[in-house]
Amino acid sequence: ILFGLICITPAAYAQGSPDAVISYRKNVMKAVGGHTGALFTIVKGNMTEYQDQMLYHARALHEAARSIPGLFSEGTGEGKTRAKAEIWSEREAFETVAGDMTKAAEKLVNIAETGNLSEFSQALRPLGKSCKNCHKQFRKRR
């Protein structure tokens, strides 16, 4: 039985079943939260010894942000998800908000390449605001 489950599970994920897409999406969003949290910790804690890690986290955030619209494909709004129906019914607005995050993350990458911790700190605010705006409009409360 275990062998059968091992063989079936990858096939289900490869087909992009709605449950698999939702699971993948949740993991990407957890990673976004982890990278964002790490950056805020470095900046708020004035952790200059970890300043060399800012670029790594900023790049990861930028790549994840670019992928967000594709994580919400048609048919993945039902099941174990907090995604609101407005993601699909107001797609243009959703993509605009996701684009705001992408732009904010790209700015973080550019600043991280210079190593200016003070400027980086200021640039984190628009990123946080973009996350909050998206959650407010397109994510159900618990």
N, C-alpha and C positions, 0 to 999 in steps of 0.2 A: 504494500500500500504506500509506504513512504517513497519508494522509487517512482511510483505513478504520480505522486504529488510533485516530486522534484521535476519530472518531465513535463507535467501540465502547466505548472506555474510560469516558467519562462515563456511558454507558448502564449499564455494569456496576456502576459505583459507585451510580447512582441506584436500582438494584434492591436494593442492600444485600446483594450476594453475600457469603458467608462470608469470602472473601479480602479483599474491600473493607472489611468491618466490622473485621477483624483489623488491616488496615493503618491504618484510621482510629483504632482503639483504641490502637495503638502510638504514633501521633503525639500523641494526647491525653496519654498517659502520659509521653512525652518532654517535653511542655509542662509537665506537673505537676512533673517533675524540674527543669526549668529555672527555674520560678518558686520552687520550694522552695530550690534552690541559690542563687538570687539573694538570697532573704531571709536565709539562713544567712550568706552572704557579707557582707551589709550589717550584720548583728548582730555576727558574730564579728570583723569587721574594724573595728567601731565607726565605720562609714562614715556619719557624721551628714549629710554632704553628699548622700547618697542616701536619706535618711530619708523624703523626700516620695514615694519610689517604693514604699514598703512597702504602702500601701493598694492600689495597682495590682496588685501581685503577690498580695496576700492575696485580693482580689476574684476574680482569675483562678483561684486555687487553689480558692476556695469554689465557683465555678461548675463547674469541672472535677470536683471531688469529688461534687457533686450528680448529675453525669451518669454516674458510674462504673457503677452497677448496669446501666444501660441499654446500656452498651458491651459487655456480656457476654450477648448474646442467645443463645437456643437455637441450636445448630448452628454456633457459632463457637469450638468447643473443639478442633477438628482443624486441622491445617495448620501454618503457621509462627507458632506461638504458644507462649508459656511458661505459659499459663493451665492450671491443674490442673483435673481433672474435678470436684474438690470444689466448685468455684464453682457448678456446676449441681446436684450431688447434695446439697450442704449450703447451699442458697441462702439460707436464713434467717441462718446464721452469716456468710456472705459479706456480705449486706446490712447486718448489724450492724456488721461491721468497716468497711465503706464509710461507714456512718453516723457512726462514730467520727471518721473523717477529715473528714467534712462539718462536724460540730460543732466540731472543732479549728480548721478553716479559718474558720468563722463567728466564732469567738472572736478569731482573728487580725484579721479585718476590723474588729470592734468596737474592738479595742485600737489598731489602726493609725489609726483615725479620731481617737483621742485624741493620737497621736504619742508615746506613752510607750515609748521604746526599751527600757528595762529590763524593763518588764512584757511587752513584745512578745517579748523574748528568752526569758523563762520560758514563754510560751505556744507557742513553737516546739517545745518538747520533746514535748508530747502529739501534735502533728502528725507529727513524725518517728517517734514510737512507733506511731502508727496505720498509717503507711506500712510500717514494719518488720513489724508484726503481719500485715498483709494479705499481704505478700510471703512471709513465713514459712509461712503457711497455704495460700495459694492460687496461688503462682507457682513453677514448676519452676526448679531451678538450671540454670545453663548447662552 
